[in-house]
Amino acid sequence: MATLCRPAVQVPPHVITLADTLALARSQHAEHPQLPLVLRLIENTGVRTRHLVQPLELTLRHPGFGERNSVYEAEAKARVPRVVGRALAAAELEAEEIDLIVYVSCTGFMMPSLTAWLINTLGFRSTTRQLPIAQLGCAGGGAAINRAQDFCTAYPEANALIVACEFCSLCYQPTDVGVGSLLSDGLFGDGVAAAVVRGSGGTGIRLLRNGSYLIPHTEGWISYDVRSTGFHFLLDKRVPSTMGPLAPALCELAAGHGWDASALDFYIVHAGGPRILLDLGKYLDVPQHAFRFSRATLTEYGNTASVVVLDALRRLFDEGGPGDGARGLLAGFGPGITAEMALGRWGSADASDDPADAVRHRPGTRHVPPPAGTERPPGPRPENPPEGAVSPS
């Protein structure tokens, strides 16, 4: 059964506090007609510190999209290998034992994806599959977990590596002075994370079921306006109200597995802001303490987009884990408006799986097994497949 192992998370060294952010807003936008509202909204985010990939004085400059993207690439190559190494060690695997790399990021662009550089640089096999995810924003962390689970369910002896790399500060636009943009300037932070999903073995969350839900006709609520100056983040004021339509989707996913979403042992959710957690607690009838890991990452790091879910999960591990058999929910929310959701049960490496967790397929959903003969044979994987050999996909 696919197991999500301990994530490794790293934030860059340059820190900006809430006091710094408020002072900056006052000095740069002293004549803004809605400055009191902006300051109040920033204070209400609950964010106390954020980490930036560059010093503040460089962050505030805009040298052009090309130069910023060069910073993105250089910083990704400098920082991602460290979390990858720690994630592999936590999963007790070597690079050559990874069969899929899922790379998720919405704050910079590379082609080929960073996955190609990782394979060439860190000792992954040249046959390692690559899955870059670029346009799901804050939902990307949840989507990466779900696609890794899908892969490891299809190939039970396979292992997948998830990498999330977000440098939100490189998207700062000094000319964007709308209330939503100024709020975002006080909300988002930078960070990188990695985690392994093992097809078998390992300690962590046994991934049992996943799902996706799109709120109809909300694609303009969270979006990028891509210009010559880069990514301009657009945030609709209705976004904080999205838990109303998303909570039933979480309940339906849990009910499909015979669980009650209001009676689980742990909740790892994307905290885009405090309203998300307050509303989710209300709709699920769950106390706010259940979201302590998500709230902690928001408070200490800000909204780090796809990294949030992995950092909240890291904090669950740091607390010692909820104990074998504990049931939980993971969810990321982002543009679309999209929810990427998963159910899992905590298990240590020597714990046996619960027979009751055999996956219950939803009616009308086709689950096609891999063609006969395409399963990976036991034993070491060849570094160079025989000429003419085709890797199953």
ChimeraX attribute file (.defattr): number of C-alpha atoms within 10 A of each C-alpha:
attribute: neighborCount
match mode: 1-to-1
recipient: residues
	/A:1	21
	/A:2	30
	/A:3	29
	/A:4	29
	/A:5	26
	/A:6	28
	/A:7	28
	/A:8	24
	/A:9	25
	/A:10	18
	/A:11	20
	/A:12	18
	/A:13	13
	/A:14	13
	/A:15	17
	/A:16	18
	/A:17	16
	/A:18	19
	/A:19	12
	/A:20	15
	/A:21	20
	/A:22	16
	/A:23	13
	/A:24	13
	/A:25	20
	/A:26	16
	/A:27	10
	/A:28	10
	/A:29	15
	/A:30	12
	/A:31	9
	/A:32	14
	/A:33	9
	/A:34	13
	/A:35	16
	/A:36	11
	/A:37	12
	/A:38	23
	/A:39	19
	/A:40	12
	/A:41	18
	/A:42	21
	/A:43	18
	/A:44	12
	/A:45	21
	/A:46	19
	/A:47	25
	/A:48	20
	/A:49	21
	/A:50	29
	/A:51	26
	/A:52	22
	/A:53	24
	/A:54	19
	/A:55	14
	/A:56	15
	/A:57	7
	/A:58	11
	/A:59	18
	/A:60	14
	/A:61	13
	/A:62	17
	/A:63	11
	/A:64	11
	/A:65	17
	/A:66	12
	/A:67	12
	/A:68	20
	/A:69	18
	/A:70	14
	/A:71	17
	/A:72	22
	/A:73	15
	/A:74	11
	/A:75	16
	/A:76	20
	/A:77	15
	/A:78	10
	/A:79	17
	/A:80	21
	/A:81	18
	/A:82	16
	/A:83	20
	/A:84	25
	/A:85	17
	/A:86	18
	/A:87	25
	/A:88	23
	/A:89	15
	/A:90	17
	/A:91	23
	/A:92	14
	/A:93	16
	/A:94	12
	/A:95	18
	/A:96	18
	/A:97	20
	/A:98	22
	/A:99	22
	/A:100	25
	/A:101	25
	/A:102	24
	/A:103	22
	/A:104	32
	/A:105	26
	/A:106	22
	/A:107	21
	/A:108	22
	/A:109	14
	/A:110	13
	/A:111	7
	/A:112	9
	/A:113	16
	/A:114	23
	/A:115	23
	/A:116	16
	/A:117	12
	/A:118	17
	/A:119	19
	/A:120	12
	/A:121	11
	/A:122	13
	/A:123	13
	/A:124	22
	/A:125	19
	/A:126	15
	/A:127	18
	/A:128	19
	/A:129	17
	/A:130	18
	/A:131	17
	/A:132	18
	/A:133	18
	/A:134	16
	/A:135	17
	/A:136	26
	/A:137	26
	/A:138	30
	/A:139	29
	/A:140	30
	/A:141	33
	/A:142	32
	/A:143	28
	/A:144	27
	/A:145	29
	/A:146	24
	/A:147	17
	/A:148	29
	/A:149	28
	/A:150	16
	/A:151	19
	/A:152	24
	/A:153	19
	/A:154	18
	/A:155	20
	/A:156	17
	/A:157	19
	/A:158	21
	/A:159	24
	/A:160	28
	/A:161	26
	/A:162	26
	/A:163	32
	/A:164	29
	/A:165	29
	/A:166	29
	/A:167	27
	/A:168	25
	/A:169	22
	/A:170	27
	/A:171	22
	/A:172	21
	/A:173	20
	/A:174	14
	/A:175	9
	/A:176	14
	/A:177	14
	/A:178	14
	/A:179	19
	/A:180	16
	/A:181	21
	/A:182	21
	/A:183	21
	/A:184	20
	/A:185	22
	/A:186	28
	/A:187	28
	/A:188	24
	/A:189	30
	/A:190	27
	/A:191	29
	/A:192	28
	/A:193	31
	/A:194	29
	/A:195	29
	/A:196	32
	/A:197	34
	/A:198	30
	/A:199	24
	/A:200	17
	/A:201	22
	/A:202	25
	/A:203	23
	/A:204	28
	/A:205	28
	/A:206	29
	/A:207	28
	/A:208	19
	/A:209	22
	/A:210	22
	/A:211	18
	/A:212	19
	/A:213	17
	/A:214	18
	/A:215	15
	/A:216	10
	/A:217	9
	/A:218	17
	/A:219	14
	/A:220	13
	/A:221	17
	/A:222	20
	/A:223	21
	/A:224	17
	/A:225	10
	/A:226	10
	/A:227	9
	/A:228	9
	/A:229	15
	/A:230	21
	/A:231	19
	/A:232	18
	/A:233	18
	/A:234	17
	/A:235	20
	/A:236	14
	/A:237	11
	/A:238	10
	/A:239	18
	/A:240	16
	/A:241	13
	/A:242	18
	/A:243	23
	/A:244	14
	/A:245	14
	/A:246	19
	/A:247	18
	/A:248	14
	/A:249	19
	/A:250	27
	/A:251	16
	/A:252	15
	/A:253	23
	/A:254	23
	/A:255	12
	/A:256	14
	/A:257	18
	/A:258	12
	/A:259	16
	/A:260	15
	/A:261	23
	/A:262	15
	/A:263	12
	/A:264	17
	/A:265	16
	/A:266	23
	/A:267	23
	/A:268	28
	/A:269	27
	/A:270	35
	/A:271	28
	/A:272	25
	/A:273	21
	/A:274	18
	/A:275	18
	/A:276	20
	/A:277	24
	/A:278	15
	/A:279	19
	/A:280	23
	/A:281	19
	/A:282	15
	/A:283	17
	/A:284	17
	/A:285	12
	/A:286	19
	/A:287	14
	/A:288	14
	/A:289	12
	/A:290	16
	/A:291	21
	/A:292	18
	/A:293	25
	/A:294	28
	/A:295	26
	/A:296	17
	/A:297	26
	/A:298	29
	/A:299	21
	/A:300	16
	/A:301	26
	/A:302	27
	/A:303	29
	/A:304	31
	/A:305	32
	/A:306	31
	/A:307	31
	/A:308	35
	/A:309	30
	/A:310	31
	/A:311	29
	/A:312	27
	/A:313	28
	/A:314	22
	/A:315	19
	/A:316	20
	/A:317	16
	/A:318	10
	/A:319	10
	/A:320	8
	/A:321	19
	/A:322	17
	/A:323	13
	/A:324	18
	/A:325	18
	/A:326	15
	/A:327	21
	/A:328	23
	/A:329	23
	/A:330	26
	/A:331	25
	/A:332	31
	/A:333	32
	/A:334	26
	/A:335	23
	/A:336	21
	/A:337	22
	/A:338	25
	/A:339	28
	/A:340	27
	/A:341	26
	/A:342	25
	/A:343	25
	/A:344	23
	/A:345	24
	/A:346	23
	/A:347	25
	/A:348	19
	/A:349	12
	/A:350	10
	/A:351	13
	/A:352	11
	/A:353	16
	/A:354	10
	/A:355	7
	/A:356	9
	/A:357	16
	/A:358	12
	/A:359	11
	/A:360	12
	/A:361	12
	/A:362	11
	/A:363	6
	/A:364	6
	/A:365	7
	/A:366	8
	/A:367	9
	/A:368	7
	/A:369	9
	/A:370	12
	/A:371	9
	/A:372	6
	/A:373	8
	/A:374	12
	/A:375	15
	/A:376	13
	/A:377	9
	/A:378	7
	/A:379	6
	/A:380	8
	/A:381	14
	/A:382	11
	/A:383	11
	/A:384	10
	/A:385	12
	/A:386	8
	/A:387	6
	/A:388	6
	/A:389	8
	/A:390	10
	/A:391	12
	/A:392	11
	/A:393	10
